[in-house]
Amino acid sequence: MRGSLQAYKKVSVDSQLSAASPHKVIQMLMAGAIERLIQGKAAMAQGDLSVKGERLGKALDIIINLRACLSMDDGGDIADNLDAIYDFMIRQVSTANLENKPEPIDDVIELLREIKSAWDQIPSEYHNMTQATS
């Protein structure tokens, strides 16, 4: 049953991604990172080291990809600041995983929620903008 649910979730995410604007993709990545961090923290509390490592690893992958998506040439101070924040997040999640401490995960979740909240407030007329259209 669990395998069927996972397959359904994957198909659902894949279909959402295929129709998503660049804005929506970033929203989904942020939500996914937050979800993986929460799952990793829960696994840490339960002493399930393999699940903790897997979930925190997936969260790290997402954060690394969010950082890689930054347009450093066009983004100015905002891109520079986000780059530094993502770097901080990467270090915090790595520290949490290595030292088995939940506090750094809480810091990263809070930061991601703040960034996602700001991202969610971008007016819809800007959701499909890319470098090609600007």
SEMI-172219 format. One record per residue: x, y, z of N, C-alpha, C in turn; residue in three letters. Coordinates in nm, 4 decimals. Each point is the difference from the previous one (the first is absolute). Layout:
[[X; Y; Z]; [X; Y; Z]; [X; Y; Z]; "Ala"]
...
This chain:
[[0.0827; -0.1199; 0.0000]; [-0.0827; 0.1199; 0.0000]; [0.0866; 0.1254; 0.0000]; "Met"]
[[0.1064; -0.0010; 0.0828]; [0.0863; 0.1170; 0.0091]; [0.0661; 0.0304; -0.1346]; "Arg"]
[[0.0418; -0.1051; -0.0719]; [0.0613; 0.0185; -0.1310]; [-0.0967; 0.0637; -0.0986]; "Gly"]
[[-0.1262; -0.0411; 0.0066]; [-0.1020; 0.0577; -0.0885]; [-0.0214; 0.1470; 0.0302]; "Ser"]
[[-0.0004; 0.0343; 0.1292]; [-0.0173; 0.1398; 0.0397]; [0.1176; 0.0841; -0.0477]; "Leu"]
[[0.1212; -0.0529; 0.0151]; [0.1197; 0.0717; -0.0450]; [-0.0043; 0.0201; -0.1517]; "Gln"]
[[-0.0408; -0.1025; -0.0731]; [-0.0091; 0.0116; -0.1462]; [-0.1031; 0.1051; -0.0391]; "Ala"]
[[-0.1125; 0.0023; 0.0695]; [-0.1038; 0.0991; -0.0268]; [0.0518; 0.1406; 0.0263]; "Tyr"]
[[0.0705; 0.0183; 0.1125]; [0.0554; 0.1314; 0.0325]; [0.0985; 0.0444; -0.1074]; "Lys"]
[[0.0835; -0.0934; -0.0484]; [0.0988; 0.0349; -0.1024]; [-0.0692; 0.0435; -0.1291]; "Lys"]
[[-0.1026; -0.0736; -0.0414]; [-0.0743; 0.0373; -0.1206]; [-0.0654; 0.1362; 0.0194]; "Val"]
[[-0.0552; 0.0248; 0.1182]; [-0.0639; 0.1275; 0.0284]; [0.1009; 0.1148; -0.0078]; "Ser"]
[[0.1171; -0.0177; 0.0608]; [0.1030; 0.1037; -0.0038]; [0.0495; 0.0201; -0.1424]; "Val"]
[[0.0232; -0.1095; -0.0722]; [0.0472; 0.0108; -0.1381]; [-0.0994; 0.0758; -0.0873]; "Asp"]
[[-0.1301; -0.0258; 0.0188]; [-0.0992; 0.0697; -0.0816]; [-0.0086; 0.1470; 0.0381]; "Ser"]
[[0.0168; 0.0304; 0.1290]; [0.0001; 0.1400; 0.0422]; [0.1197; 0.0738; -0.0579]; "Gln"]
[[0.1151; -0.0661; 0.0000]; [0.1215; 0.0637; -0.0523]; [-0.0100; 0.0269; -0.1492]; "Leu"]
[[-0.0600; -0.0933; -0.0739]; [-0.0058; 0.0171; -0.1448]; [-0.0838; 0.1213; -0.0402]; "Ser"]
[[-0.0949; 0.0387; 0.0826]; [-0.0860; 0.1139; -0.0312]; [0.0362; 0.1252; 0.0799]; "Ala"]
[[0.1056; -0.0070; 0.0793]; [0.0313; 0.1088; 0.0928]; [0.0812; 0.1116; -0.0639]; "Ala"]
[[-0.0269; 0.1209; 0.0456]; [0.0814; 0.1153; -0.0370]; [0.1315; -0.0080; 0.0766]; "Ser"]
[[0.1014; 0.0746; -0.0421]; [0.1244; 0.0030; 0.0787]; [-0.0258; 0.0396; 0.1458]; "Pro"]
[[-0.0913; 0.0918; 0.0213]; [-0.0365; 0.0436; 0.1343]; [-0.0546; -0.1164; 0.0815]; "His"]
[[-0.0893; -0.0774; -0.0581]; [-0.0616; -0.1134; 0.0685]; [0.1045; -0.1075; 0.0313]; "Lys"]
[[0.0941; -0.0216; -0.0901]; [0.1046; -0.0998; 0.0234]; [0.0811; 0.0368; 0.1246]; "Val"]
[[0.0352; 0.1275; 0.0128]; [0.0748; 0.0450; 0.1181]; [-0.0843; -0.0187; 0.1261]; "Ile"]
[[-0.1283; 0.0321; -0.0077]; [-0.0893; -0.0216; 0.1142]; [-0.0017; -0.1472; 0.0407]; "Gln"]
[[-0.0084; -0.0877; -0.0988]; [-0.0036; -0.1432; 0.0274]; [0.1326; -0.0472; 0.0609]; "Met"]
[[0.1112; 0.0522; -0.0503]; [0.1303; -0.0378; 0.0548]; [0.0124; 0.0434; 0.1457]; "Leu"]
[[-0.0412; 0.1220; 0.0285]; [0.0074; 0.0489; 0.1386]; [-0.0879; -0.0834; 0.0922]; "Met"]
[[-0.1218; -0.0279; -0.0432]; [-0.0907; -0.0817; 0.0807]; [0.0583; -0.1400; 0.0201]; "Ala"]
[[0.0602; -0.0545; -0.1041]; [0.0617; -0.1322; 0.0098]; [0.1163; -0.0015; 0.0968]; "Gly"]
[[0.0815; 0.1039; -0.0021]; [0.1136; 0.0086; 0.0929]; [-0.0496; 0.0076; 0.1443]; "Ala"]
[[-0.1021; 0.0817; 0.0231]; [-0.0555; 0.0124; 0.1351]; [-0.0543; -0.1350; 0.0467]; "Ile"]
[[-0.0728; -0.0672; -0.0871]; [-0.0573; -0.1301; 0.0345]; [0.1098; -0.1013; 0.0334]; "Glu"]
[[0.1061; -0.0052; -0.0818]; [0.1101; -0.0946; 0.0250]; [0.0734; 0.0333; 0.1303]; "Arg"]
[[0.0147; 0.1283; 0.0296]; [0.0655; 0.0393; 0.1252]; [-0.0820; -0.0445; 0.1211]; "Leu"]
[[-0.1303; 0.0187; -0.0073]; [-0.0884; -0.0424; 0.1094]; [0.0075; -0.1520; 0.0167]; "Ile"]
[[-0.0018; -0.0722; -0.1111]; [0.0094; -0.1458; 0.0058]; [0.1352; -0.0434; 0.0565]; "Gln"]
[[0.1066; 0.0676; -0.0412]; [0.1332; -0.0322; 0.0507]; [0.0112; 0.0252; 0.1488]; "Gly"]
[[-0.0579; 0.1092; 0.0453]; [0.0013; 0.0320; 0.1426]; [-0.0784; -0.1044; 0.0792]; "Lys"]
[[-0.1141; -0.0428; -0.0524]; [-0.0805; -0.1030; 0.0667]; [0.0766; -0.1324; 0.0067]; "Ala"]
[[0.0662; -0.0356; -0.1088]; [0.0795; -0.1230; -0.0009]; [0.1148; 0.0094; 0.0996]; "Ala"]
[[0.0589; 0.1184; 0.0115]; [0.1067; 0.0219; 0.0973]; [-0.0526; -0.0248; 0.1411]; "Met"]
[[-0.1169; 0.0539; 0.0308]; [-0.0600; -0.0163; 0.1328]; [-0.0320; -0.1461; 0.0294]; "Ala"]
[[-0.0320; -0.0764; -0.1047]; [-0.0336; -0.1415; 0.0168]; [0.1244; -0.0893; -0.0032]; "Gln"]
[[0.1148; 0.0600; -0.0262]; [0.1234; -0.0780; -0.0064]; [0.0163; -0.0802; -0.1278]; "Gly"]
[[-0.0762; 0.0324; -0.1026]; [0.0078; -0.0700; -0.1280]; [0.1027; 0.0705; -0.0888]; "Asp"]
[[0.1248; -0.0398; 0.0151]; [0.1096; 0.0700; -0.0664]; [-0.0038; -0.0111; -0.1518]; "Leu"]
[[-0.0453; -0.1134; -0.0533]; [-0.0017; -0.0134; -0.1456]; [-0.1040; 0.0922; -0.0633]; "Ser"]
[[-0.1190; 0.0077; 0.0594]; [-0.1035; 0.0896; -0.0520]; [0.0427; 0.1453; 0.0204]; "Val"]
[[0.0585; 0.0301; 0.1153]; [0.0491; 0.1357; 0.0257]; [0.0981; 0.0418; -0.1088]; "Lys"]
[[0.0966; -0.0851; -0.0278]; [0.0999; 0.0320; -0.1013]; [-0.0595; 0.0167; -0.1385]; "Gly"]
[[-0.0949; -0.0884; -0.0335]; [-0.0634; 0.0087; -0.1316]; [-0.0798; 0.1297; -0.0149]; "Glu"]
[[-0.0833; 0.0314; 0.0996]; [-0.0859; 0.1190; -0.0084]; [0.0827; 0.1290; 0.0023]; "Arg"]
[[0.0981; 0.0060; 0.0893]; [0.0837; 0.1200; 0.0045]; [0.0829; 0.0119; -0.1268]; "Leu"]
[[0.0417; -0.1135; -0.0559]; [0.0729; 0.0022; -0.1276]; [-0.0860; 0.0548; -0.1128]; "Gly"]
[[-0.1264; -0.0403; -0.0028]; [-0.0919; 0.0522; -0.1030]; [-0.0239; 0.1495; 0.0200]; "Lys"]
[[-0.0146; 0.0418; 0.1254]; [-0.0170; 0.1431; 0.0272]; [0.1228; 0.0769; -0.0465]; "Ala"]
[[0.1181; -0.0539; 0.0281]; [0.1240; 0.0649; -0.0454]; [0.0041; 0.0108; -0.1515]; "Leu"]
[[-0.0371; -0.1071; -0.0692]; [-0.0022; 0.0027; -0.1470]; [-0.0901; 0.1124; -0.0515]; "Asp"]
[[-0.1164; 0.0148; 0.0618]; [-0.0939; 0.1045; -0.0424]; [0.0600; 0.1378; 0.0252]; "Ile"]
[[0.0565; 0.0215; 0.1181]; [0.0582; 0.1303; 0.0327]; [0.1165; 0.0317; -0.0932]; "Ile"]
[[0.0824; -0.0997; -0.0289]; [0.1120; 0.0190; -0.0934]; [-0.0532; 0.0388; -0.1380]; "Ile"]
[[-0.1084; -0.0637; -0.0431]; [-0.0587; 0.0337; -0.1301]; [-0.0644; 0.1381; 0.0005]; "Asn"]
[[-0.0643; 0.0374; 0.1095]; [-0.0546; 0.1361; 0.0097]; [0.1131; 0.1018; -0.0129]; "Leu"]
[[0.1090; -0.0268; 0.0655]; [0.1167; 0.0898; -0.0070]; [0.0543; 0.0070; -0.1424]; "Arg"]
[[0.0056; -0.1149; -0.0661]; [0.0527; -0.0044; -0.1368]; [-0.0894; 0.0747; -0.0990]; "Ala"]
[[-0.1275; 0.0151; 0.0339]; [-0.0945; 0.0696; -0.0884]; [0.0118; 0.1522; 0.0075]; "Cys"]
[[0.0726; 0.0489; 0.0981]; [0.0122; 0.1454; 0.0144]; [0.0682; 0.0601; -0.1221]; "Leu"]
[[-0.0521; 0.1120; -0.0449]; [0.0613; 0.0726; -0.1110]; [0.0924; 0.1061; 0.0595]; "Ser"]
[[0.1243; -0.0388; 0.0218]; [0.0944; 0.0885; 0.0669]; [0.0319; 0.1240; -0.0857]; "Met"]
[[-0.0041; -0.0139; -0.1320]; [0.0293; 0.1141; -0.0872]; [-0.1109; 0.1043; 0.0011]; "Asp"]
[[-0.1243; -0.0454; 0.0094]; [-0.1141; 0.0910; -0.0088]; [-0.0662; 0.0293; 0.1338]; "Asp"]
[[0.0301; -0.0805; 0.1019]; [-0.0733; 0.0083; 0.1256]; [0.0466; 0.1039; 0.0985]; "Gly"]
[[0.1171; 0.0583; -0.0228]; [0.0488; 0.1056; 0.0883]; [0.0122; -0.0432; 0.1446]; "Gly"]
[[-0.0342; 0.0927; 0.0890]; [0.0121; -0.0245; 0.1437]; [-0.0906; -0.1132; 0.0473]; "Asp"]
[[-0.1164; -0.0126; -0.0622]; [-0.0929; -0.1057; 0.0416]; [0.0630; -0.1367; -0.0246]; "Ile"]
[[0.0566; -0.0198; -0.1175]; [0.0649; -0.1275; -0.0308]; [0.1193; -0.0243; 0.0920]; "Ala"]
[[0.0787; 0.1055; 0.0256]; [0.1143; -0.0145; 0.0910]; [-0.0456; -0.0407; 0.1404]; "Asp"]
[[-0.1061; 0.0644; 0.0486]; [-0.0511; -0.0318; 0.1333]; [-0.0566; -0.1418; 0.0069]; "Asn"]
[[-0.0755; -0.0384; -0.1028]; [-0.0554; -0.1354; -0.0023]; [0.1118; -0.1038; -0.0093]; "Leu"]
[[0.1032; 0.0302; -0.0766]; [0.1139; -0.0908; -0.0112]; [0.0617; -0.0241; 0.1382]; "Asp"]
[[0.0188; 0.1063; 0.0756]; [0.0570; -0.0116; 0.1347]; [-0.0945; -0.0772; 0.0927]; "Ala"]
[[-0.1298; 0.0242; -0.0127]; [-0.0978; -0.0708; 0.0838]; [-0.0014; -0.1487; -0.0339]; "Ile"]
[[-0.0004; -0.0326; -0.1300]; [0.0018; -0.1411; -0.0395]; [0.1291; -0.0675; 0.0467]; "Tyr"]
[[0.1123; 0.0699; -0.0063]; [0.1263; -0.0539; 0.0496]; [-0.0117; -0.0305; 0.1495]; "Asp"]
[[-0.0571; 0.0934; 0.0747]; [-0.0226; -0.0195; 0.1434]; [-0.0880; -0.1228; 0.0237]; "Phe"]
[[-0.1083; -0.0126; -0.0779]; [-0.0911; -0.1136; 0.0154]; [0.0727; -0.1320; -0.0241]; "Met"]
[[0.0807; -0.0040; -0.1035]; [0.0744; -0.1221; -0.0333]; [0.0901; -0.0396; 0.1165]; "Ile"]
[[0.0680; 0.0977; 0.0575]; [0.0889; -0.0283; 0.1132]; [-0.0801; -0.0451; 0.1226]; "Arg"]
[[-0.1155; 0.0632; 0.0236]; [-0.0831; -0.0351; 0.1161]; [-0.0541; -0.1429; -0.0113]; "Gln"]
[[-0.0498; -0.0354; -0.1173]; [-0.0544; -0.1353; -0.0175]; [0.1122; -0.1031; 0.0131]; "Val"]
[[0.1151; 0.0300; -0.0556]; [0.1143; -0.0918; 0.0124]; [0.0401; -0.0172; 0.1461]; "Ser"]
[[0.0050; 0.1096; 0.0738]; [0.0331; -0.0052; 0.1428]; [-0.1040; -0.0812; 0.0766]; "Thr"]
[[-0.1271; 0.0252; -0.0275]; [-0.1079; -0.0726; 0.0682]; [0.0132; -0.1500; -0.0243]; "Ala"]
[[0.0300; -0.0370; -0.1233]; [0.0115; -0.1407; -0.0356]; [0.1212; -0.0637; 0.0681]; "Asn"]
[[0.1130; 0.0663; -0.0074]; [0.1229; -0.0559; 0.0567]; [-0.0032; -0.0084; 0.1519]; "Leu"]
[[-0.0559; 0.1024; 0.0639]; [0.0005; 0.0067; 0.1464]; [-0.1304; -0.0494; 0.0622]; "Glu"]
[[-0.0940; -0.0402; -0.0851]; [-0.1292; -0.0506; 0.0451]; [-0.0708; 0.1007; 0.0910]; "Asn"]
[[0.0004; 0.1262; -0.0435]; [-0.0635; 0.1084; 0.0758]; [-0.1162; 0.0575; -0.0812]; "Lys"]
[[-0.1187; 0.0128; 0.0613]; [-0.1151; 0.0523; -0.0732]; [-0.0029; 0.1528; -0.0128]; "Pro"]
[[0.0692; 0.0710; 0.0878]; [-0.0112; 0.1465; 0.0020]; [0.0387; 0.0653; -0.1339]; "Glu"]
[[0.1090; -0.0419; -0.0635]; [0.0316; 0.0626; -0.1292]; [-0.1080; -0.0235; -0.1057]; "Pro"]
[[-0.0693; -0.1123; 0.0088]; [-0.1088; -0.0288; -0.0939]; [-0.1130; 0.1004; 0.0208]; "Ile"]
[[-0.0299; 0.0302; 0.1257]; [-0.1044; 0.0990; 0.0297]; [0.0336; 0.1348; -0.0624]; "Asp"]
[[0.1279; 0.0395; 0.0079]; [0.0434; 0.1278; -0.0591]; [-0.0232; 0.0009; -0.1508]; "Asp"]
[[0.0325; -0.1105; -0.0649]; [-0.0146; -0.0089; -0.1455]; [-0.1472; 0.0000; -0.0398]; "Val"]
[[-0.0818; -0.0738; 0.0742]; [-0.1439; -0.0022; -0.0287]; [-0.0572; 0.1413; 0.0109]; "Ile"]
[[0.0380; 0.0712; 0.1043]; [-0.0503; 0.1367; 0.0186]; [0.0416; 0.0903; -0.1163]; "Glu"]
[[0.1252; -0.0080; -0.0404]; [0.0479; 0.0815; -0.1124]; [-0.0724; -0.0348; -0.1297]; "Leu"]
[[-0.0136; -0.1290; -0.0270]; [-0.0695; -0.0408; -0.1225]; [-0.1450; 0.0458; 0.0005]; "Leu"]
[[-0.0652; -0.0072; 0.1144]; [-0.1392; 0.0461; 0.0076]; [-0.0098; 0.1497; -0.0260]; "Arg"]
[[0.0954; 0.0765; 0.0509]; [-0.0003; 0.1445; -0.0250]; [0.0222; 0.0299; -0.1479]; "Glu"]
[[0.0954; -0.0668; -0.0610]; [0.0272; 0.0223; -0.1426]; [-0.1199; -0.0434; -0.0828]; "Ile"]
[[-0.0577; -0.1157; 0.0327]; [-0.1159; -0.0491; -0.0747]; [-0.1178; 0.0951; 0.0157]; "Lys"]
[[-0.0201; 0.0536; 0.1190]; [-0.1092; 0.0948; 0.0226]; [0.0156; 0.1225; -0.0896]; "Ser"]
[[0.1219; 0.0512; -0.0094]; [0.0252; 0.1145; -0.0879]; [-0.0215; -0.0392; -0.1458]; "Ala"]
[[0.0465; -0.1183; -0.0369]; [-0.0146; -0.0492; -0.1369]; [-0.1472; -0.0159; -0.0354]; "Trp"]
[[-0.0791; -0.0495; 0.0962]; [-0.1435; -0.0202; -0.0224]; [-0.0739; 0.1312; -0.0242]; "Asp"]
[[0.0561; 0.1115; 0.0447]; [-0.0658; 0.1295; -0.0137]; [0.0328; 0.0702; -0.1324]; "Gln"]
[[0.0840; -0.0595; -0.0817]; [0.0312; 0.0605; -0.1304]; [-0.1272; -0.0008; -0.0840]; "Ile"]
[[-0.0373; 0.1146; -0.0559]; [-0.1229; 0.0069; -0.0809]; [0.0034; -0.0973; -0.1184]; "Pro"]
[[-0.1165; -0.0544; -0.0328]; [-0.0099; -0.1043; -0.1024]; [0.0500; 0.0441; -0.1378]; "Ser"]
[[-0.0054; 0.1286; -0.0295]; [0.0474; 0.0439; -0.1324]; [0.1508; -0.0196; -0.0180]; "Glu"]
[[0.0709; -0.0264; 0.1089]; [0.1449; -0.0228; -0.0078]; [0.0373; -0.1481; 0.0078]; "Tyr"]
[[-0.0960; -0.0885; 0.0131]; [0.0275; -0.1417; 0.0205]; [0.0653; -0.0692; -0.1186]; "His"]
[[-0.0231; 0.0448; -0.1211]; [0.0550; -0.0678; -0.1169]; [0.1191; 0.0723; -0.0596]; "Asn"]
[[0.0520; 0.0999; 0.0693]; [0.1127; 0.0751; -0.0529]; [0.1275; -0.0829; 0.0105]; "Met"]
[[0.0765; 0.0047; -0.1068]; [0.1332; -0.0607; -0.0022]; [0.0932; 0.1005; -0.0611]; "Thr"]
[[0.1272; -0.0310; -0.0045]; [0.0952; 0.0927; -0.0607]; [-0.0352; 0.0277; -0.1464]; "Gln"]
[[-0.0524; -0.1005; -0.0660]; [-0.0331; 0.0154; -0.1420]; [-0.1115; 0.1020; -0.0217]; "Ala"]
[[-0.0903; 0.0126; 0.0986]; [-0.1127; 0.0905; -0.0186]; [0.0247; 0.1373; 0.0617]; "Thr"]
[[0.1083; 0.0153; 0.0721]; [0.0243; 0.1300; 0.0639]; [0.0941; 0.0848; -0.0786]; "Ser"]
